[in-house]
Amino acid sequence: MPAKDTWTVNIFDHEGWLTEKRPLSDIFTDINTNKAHYVDFSGYKFAIEKHKELLDRGYIQKTYLSDTYDGSQRAIVEGTAAMTVNCTWIMDEIKRKFSDQASDIGAFRVPFDGNGKISLFVPFSLSVTDQFQDKELLKSFIDYFTSQTTQRKFFNAQGGIPYQKGVTSALLPAQEDLKHFLDTGNTESYWANLKIYDIDDTTNDILDYFTGGKKLDQILPAMDAAISWAAHAKGDRNWN
């Protein structure tokens, strides 16, 4: 776990949401309207607890607080780490830096009991202002950019796993391993993309829990409190 690059810390924990019995879109419709709260769902909390168990059992390196995302790539390639929990785009980084070894790496989902799905992080929408004058030029660009030919070129140059139907690109074995979930419909939208109110990043809370500065039972209530504050600040009537 390369915790110096803090965004990597709770990738493992995100997958705990997929153990919930309801679709995440339904869950977050309720959370976004104050009909449900983070404390009502055990999946995320369970994942954080299991993550700490891995640390306590010695499966996570002792130097995790100072280790980096870049270093985790080298560790996987050189075999000083058995595995890393990360997003598929780590393979594009490895390919750029260690092209000869990139094909020797495989991947699997975080093996929580549940529905056997993985999180899908899709690009944010392409947006334009309604002040743009030349609507035909705009349409021409969108048609060009979203065409299968252009998307193939994009993914072959940029990396990543194509989501658009009919678009293919050269994938590494680790990416092929996980594309299977996309092809079979076994994905759920990444949970943080479903919430309408931003909350404090839970990374620091999780690290505080790992190092003994915070208890697990404090994390989800803090998330609910952050949503309540944001909703009240916006004047959201669901919180009145």
C-alpha positions in Angstrom: 0.0 0.0 0.0 1.7 3.3 -1.1 0.1 5.5 1.5 2.3 8.5 0.8 0.2 9.0 -2.3 -2.9 9.1 -0.2 -5.5 8.6 -3.0 -4.4 4.9 -3.2 -5.2 4.1 0.4 -8.9 3.3 0.2 -9.1 1.6 -3.2 -9.4 -1.6 -1.3 -12.2 -0.2 0.9 -14.2 1.1 -2.0 -14.9 -2.4 -3.1 -16.7 -3.2 0.1 -19.7 -1.3 -1.3 -20.2 -4.0 -3.8 -21.2 -6.5 -1.0 -24.4 -4.6 -0.4 -27.5 -6.4 -1.6 -29.1 -3.3 -3.3 -27.8 -1.6 -6.5 -25.6 1.3 -5.5 -27.6 3.7 -7.6 -30.6 3.0 -5.4 -28.6 3.3 -2.2 -27.2 6.6 -3.2 -30.5 7.9 -4.3 -31.6 7.4 -0.7 -28.3 8.8 0.8 -28.6 11.9 -1.5 -32.1 12.6 -0.2 -31.6 11.9 3.5 -33.6 8.7 3.4 -30.6 6.6 4.3 -27.2 7.3 5.8 -23.7 5.8 5.6 -24.1 4.2 9.0 -26.9 2.1 7.6 -24.6 0.2 5.4 -22.0 -2.3 6.6 -20.1 -3.0 3.4 -17.7 0.0 3.5 -17.1 -0.4 7.2 -16.4 -4.1 6.8 -13.9 -3.4 4.1 -12.0 -0.9 6.2 -12.0 -3.4 9.1 -10.6 -6.2 6.8 -8.0 -3.8 5.4 -6.8 -3.2 9.0 -6.7 -6.9 9.5 -4.3 -7.3 6.6 -2.1 -4.7 8.1 -2.2 -6.3 11.6 -1.4 -9.7 10.1 1.7 -8.4 8.4 0.5 -8.6 4.8 1.0 -4.9 4.2 4.6 -3.6 4.3 5.7 -1.8 7.4 6.9 1.2 5.4 3.5 1.8 3.8 3.2 5.4 5.2 6.3 6.5 3.3 5.9 4.3 0.2 4.7 5.8 -3.1 2.6 4.9 -6.1 5.6 5.0 -8.3 7.5 2.7 -5.9 4.6 0.2 -5.9 4.9 -0.2 -9.6 8.6 -1.0 -9.3 7.9 -3.4 -6.4 5.4 -5.4 -8.5 7.7 -5.5 -11.5 10.8 -6.5 -9.5 8.9 -9.0 -7.3 9.6 -7.3 -4.0 5.8 -7.1 -3.5 3.5 -10.0 -4.2 0.6 -7.7 -5.2 -0.8 -4.2 -5.0 -4.4 -3.1 -4.7 -4.8 -0.4 -7.4 -6.9 0.7 -10.4 -6.3 -0.7 -13.8 -4.5 2.4 -15.0 -1.5 1.4 -13.0 -0.8 -1.0 -15.8 -0.5 1.8 -18.3 2.1 3.4 -16.0 4.0 0.1 -15.7 3.9 -0.4 -19.5 5.5 3.1 -20.0 8.2 2.4 -17.5 8.8 -1.3 -17.6 7.5 -2.4 -21.0 9.4 -5.7 -21.0 7.7 -6.9 -17.8 4.2 -5.5 -18.2 2.9 -8.6 -19.8 4.0 -10.8 -16.9 1.5 -9.3 -14.5 -2.1 -10.5 -13.9 -5.0 -9.1 -11.9 -8.1 -10.1 -9.9 -10.9 -8.3 -8.1 -10.7 -7.7 -4.4 -12.2 -11.0 -3.2 -15.0 -9.9 -0.9 -17.9 -12.3 -0.6 -20.9 -10.7 -2.4 -22.1 -10.3 -5.9 -18.8 -10.8 -7.7 -18.6 -7.3 -9.2 -16.0 -4.6 -9.5 -16.2 -0.8 -9.4 -16.2 1.0 -12.7 -14.6 4.4 -12.9 -15.7 6.1 -16.1 -14.5 9.4 -17.5 -16.3 12.5 -16.5 -18.7 14.0 -19.2 -17.5 16.1 -22.0 -19.3 19.5 -21.5 -19.6 22.7 -23.5 -21.1 26.0 -22.8 -24.4 27.0 -24.5 -22.6 30.2 -25.4 -20.6 28.3 -28.1 -21.7 29.8 -31.4 -20.9 27.3 -34.1 -23.2 24.4 -33.2 -22.4 22.5 -36.4 -18.7 22.6 -35.7 -19.4 21.4 -32.2 -21.5 18.5 -33.4 -18.8 17.6 -36.0 -16.2 17.4 -33.2 -18.4 15.3 -30.9 -19.2 12.9 -33.8 -15.5 12.7 -34.6 -14.3 12.2 -31.1 -16.9 9.6 -30.1 -16.5 7.6 -33.3 -15.2 4.1 -33.0 -12.2 4.9 -35.1 -11.1 7.9 -33.0 -11.8 6.1 -29.8 -9.6 3.2 -30.8 -6.8 5.7 -31.5 -7.5 7.4 -28.2 -7.2 4.3 -26.1 -4.2 2.9 -28.0 -2.4 6.1 -27.2 -3.8 7.0 -23.8 -4.3 3.5 -22.3 -7.2 2.3 -20.2 -10.0 -0.1 -20.9 -12.5 1.0 -23.6 -16.1 1.2 -22.3 -17.8 2.1 -25.6 -19.3 -0.9 -27.3 -17.5 -1.9 -30.4 -14.2 -0.1 -29.4 -11.2 -2.3 -28.8 -7.6 -1.6 -28.0 -4.4 -3.5 -27.2 -4.7 -4.5 -23.6 -2.2 -6.0 -21.2 -3.0 -9.4 -19.6 -3.9 -7.7 -16.2 -6.4 -5.4 -18.0 -7.8 -8.4 -19.9 -8.4 -10.2 -16.6 -10.6 -7.4 -15.4 -12.3 -6.5 -18.7 -14.1 -9.8 -18.4 -16.2 -8.1 -15.7 -17.1 -5.3 -18.0 -18.0 -7.7 -20.9 -20.3 -9.7 -18.6 -22.0 -6.7 -17.0 -20.5 -7.4 -13.6 -19.6 -3.8 -12.7 -21.1 -1.1 -10.6 -20.4 2.6 -10.8 -17.7 3.8 -8.4 -19.7 4.8 -5.4 -18.2 8.3 -5.0 -19.4 9.3 -8.4 -23.0 8.6 -7.2 -23.1 11.1 -4.3 -24.2 14.6 -4.9 -22.5 16.1 -1.8 -18.8 16.1 -1.5 -17.6 14.9 1.8 -14.1 15.0 3.4 -11.8 12.4 1.9 -11.9 9.4 4.2 -8.3 8.6 3.4 -7.0 10.5 6.4 -9.6 8.9 8.7 -8.6 5.5 7.5 -4.9 6.2 8.1 -5.8 7.6 11.5 -7.6 4.3 12.2 -4.7 2.2 11.0 -2.2 4.1 13.2 -4.5 4.1 16.3 -5.6 7.7 16.2 -9.2 7.0 15.4 -11.8 4.3 16.0 -13.6 2.5 13.2 -17.0 3.5 14.6 -16.1 7.2 14.1 -15.6 7.1 10.3 -19.1 6.6 8.9 -20.8 9.0 11.4 -18.3 11.6 10.3 -19.3 11.0 6.7 -22.9 11.5 7.5 -22.2 14.7 9.4 -20.2 16.1 6.5 -23.2 15.4 4.1 -25.6 17.0 6.5 -23.5 20.1 6.8 -23.1 20.4 3.0 -26.9 19.9 2.5 -27.8 22.5 5.1 -25.4 24.9 3.6 -27.1 24.5 0.2 -30.6 24.8 1.7 -31.5 21.3 0.7 -35.1 20.8 2.0 -34.5 17.0 2.4 -32.4 18.0 5.5 -35.0 20.4 7.0 
